[in-house]
Amino acid sequence: MDARRPDGEQAMSGFEAATAVKRIGEGRYEVDLDGDFGFAEALNGGYLMAVLDRAAVDASPHEHPVSTAATFLRPAKPGRAELLVDARKTGRTAATSLVSLVQGDRPVVEALITTGTLTGAAEPVFAGPAPAADVPPLEECTSMLPAEGTEGFAGQVDMRFDRSTMGWLDGTPSGRPEIRAWFRLRDGYAPDAFSLALAVDALPPVALNLGSKGWAPTVELTWHMRAVPAPGWLAVHGTGRLLSDGWFDEEVEVWDSAGRLVAQSRQIARVGTGARK
Amino acid sequence: MDARRPDGEQAMSGFEAATAVKRIGEGRYEVDLDGDFGFAEALNGGYLMAVLDRAAVDASPHEHPVSTAATFLRPAKPGRAELLVDARKTGRTAATSLVSLVQGDRPVVEALITTGTLTGAAEPVFAGPAPAADVPPLEECTSMLPAEGTEGFAGQVDMRFDRSTMGWLDGTPSGRPEIRAWFRLRDGYAPDAFSLALAVDALPPVALNLGSKGWAPTVELTWHMRAVPAPGWLAVHGTGRLLSDGWFDEEVEVWDSAGRLVAQSRQIARVGTGARK
């Protein structure tokens, strides 16, 4: 990992440092989880996946986490955690490992991660249409940076939200399970596989627009990296299909500044208190 | 598992027998994989997931495989295989285990499976619209049953395809990554969690309609059970977003005869030979 910035100054960025994994043995890594990438309830799931993906890629001959299927067992806490990477198959075009994030001797996140190498060169054989609704221009979007400044998640991640999808903030949820936003890291970290892992779980739960309230713990999230992202803002489109029986799904597509689909995800989560009112 | 039919006659149906798992120890099961649920290249991935889901549910206090995230490492062959179920967390509303299908001492499929209990009673808080295109009425659809009768996958699974999505069969792929079909098991097995696992991977690869040829090995498939399906035909809607760099995604929604979304999946697969022509 090259921690030198283009200006020649050596400095590991906030996101880079927060996701850095240190190899401490065969298939074993340690990480110091950064509380700034989380909320009161738990560290962000996308941040945790970025950490797991770094360990998987480090242990693999391939460069990109093409598929990450993560199950979230318990809230992760800031501080030291260990990663166990168990290679299940290492092939010429893809390698799969089971990666476990362990804290206090208990598994916190488990993921089946398949790495491969995306060339970034070939034109797609087929590319579906862009999402029906664009994210509006940056200057028409709203930020959620707290008045007090740069503490916590919003201090690390710069998101500019489509106002029409943020009615839940002031008690007027749209009734449509959609949230759209621009995404970048405040420290200038350029989009890559690991920031995509963060981006697919960075939106507030789309169920907030259905009257759901509070934290919506992700149970399972699978995301696929589809292309190496271009520099610049990422457009993050979140939707959902069904809120029923206490469960809801959320689909996220991430499009890069070159107009390409670079990541896609689906998660299934428990609804927050208040959704059944 | 009750193998008695309502008519009192004891008979385990084709699908029930083909997916039956026998507990042989703590977290250990064996299964006799049935070659009729496969093709020359390998057994069907949905069939294998049904087997893994049966083992996960048997070992869990919960009834339904709400989330199954499966990675396919090697082709499975007909005959004996062993299942290892490693409980990772057992909670009040959900339980997660890692389930491995092992054949000849090698892992063939690995899955993180979260079980829960869907009540089937509550009205959804939100249900998205049905897919844009209906599957046409049965009598307008086409079957792929081979002339010689009921051997193999098509002899077990009765699918009636929307002709407009089957142009690839006679060399005129539509150019749209879509395949739609009605689905049921020929033996009369009623829709349930395990037949949904089969249904989400029963369609021919949607990439065939993009000029892709031949077998498209699934690398990863995650499916979510969203409701207990009603009796009758299932409508299976397959689409895709991107075929690039040798990878393509396929999304499947399964709707039951009561018009409810009962399962949703996404898989990522390698394209078959010929796609890059």
Interface residues (C-beta under 8 A of the other chain):
Chain A: V66 S67 A69 T71 L73 R74 R88 K89 T93 A94 T96 L98 P107 E110 A111 L112 T114 G116 L118 T119 G120 A122 E123 P124 V125 F126 A127 G128 P177 A207 L210 G211 S212 V219 E220 T222 H224 R226 A227 G240 R241 L242 L243 S244 D245 G246 W247 F248 D249 E253 L261 Q264 R266 I268 R270 V271 A275 R276
Chain B: V66 S67 A69 T71 L73 R74 R88 K89 T93 A94 T96 L98 P107 E110 A111 L112 T114 G116 L118 T119 G120 A122 E123 P124 V125 F126 A127 G128 P177 A207 L210 G211 S212 V219 E220 T222 H224 R226 A227 G240 R241 L242 L243 S244 D245 G246 W247 F248 D249 E253 L261 Q264 R266 I268 R270 V271 A275 R276
